[in-house]
């Protein structure tokens, strides 16, 4: 899988931050489905993601974000699938350039009660539909190309 060039929207290296993101998935009747959630502000379709956490691996941090933002209990099933860039809206109308590393998380349980339950919508969908709904081209490609059935 070829990594596409990443655009930092003109930001300097020191201005870029890193987040860890979760590609939450399940296989139902032989078909891969991914779980997208809405952002809190603009209600765009996104994957759960957040900042690095002390004493947690990147995959574990992604899994924690999946729990807090989507109610997902599952397991990280592989290494980083790739990296995508986006601009995070900050409180003061500024935008922060972020590189997000995407980790696959196989969903075992989808809880009704979780920290951000009342703040977001969540929806299972095909990879193709999910890829069309996210804004970031690199994330869309990784979702479209993801297939856990061929991995051990």
Rosetta blueprint (number, residue, H / E / L):
1 X L
2 X L
3 X L
4 X L
5 X L
6 X L
7 X L
8 X L
9 X L
10 X L
11 X L
12 X L
13 X H
14 X H
15 X H
16 X L
17 X E
18 X E
19 X E
20 X E
21 X E
22 X E
23 X E
24 X E
25 X E
26 X E
27 X E
28 X E
29 X L
30 X L
31 X E
32 X E
33 X E
34 X E
35 X E
36 X E
37 X E
38 X E
39 X L
40 X L
41 X L
42 X L
43 X L
44 X L
45 X E
46 X E
47 X L
48 X L
49 X E
50 X E
51 X E
52 X L
53 X L
54 X L
55 X L
56 X L
57 X L
58 X H
59 X H
60 X H
61 X H
62 X H
63 X H
64 X H
65 X H
66 X H
67 X H
68 X H
69 X H
70 X H
71 X L
72 X E
73 X E
74 X E
75 X E
76 X E
77 X E
78 X E
79 X E
80 X E
81 X E
82 X E
83 X E
84 X E
85 X E
86 X E
87 X E
88 X E
89 X E
90 X L
91 X L
92 X L
93 X L
94 X L
95 X E
96 X E
97 X E
98 X E
99 X E
100 X E
101 X E
102 X E
103 X E
104 X E
105 X E
106 X E
107 X E
108 X E
109 X E
110 X E
111 X L
112 X L
113 X L
114 X L
115 X L
116 X L
117 X L
118 X L
119 X L
120 X L
121 X L
122 X E
123 X E
124 X E
125 X E
126 X E
127 X H
128 X H
129 X H
130 X H
131 X H
132 X H
133 X H
134 X L
135 X L
136 X L
137 X H
138 X H
139 X H
140 X H
141 X H
142 X H
143 X H
144 X H
145 X H
146 X L
147 X L
148 X H
149 X H
150 X H
151 X L
152 X L
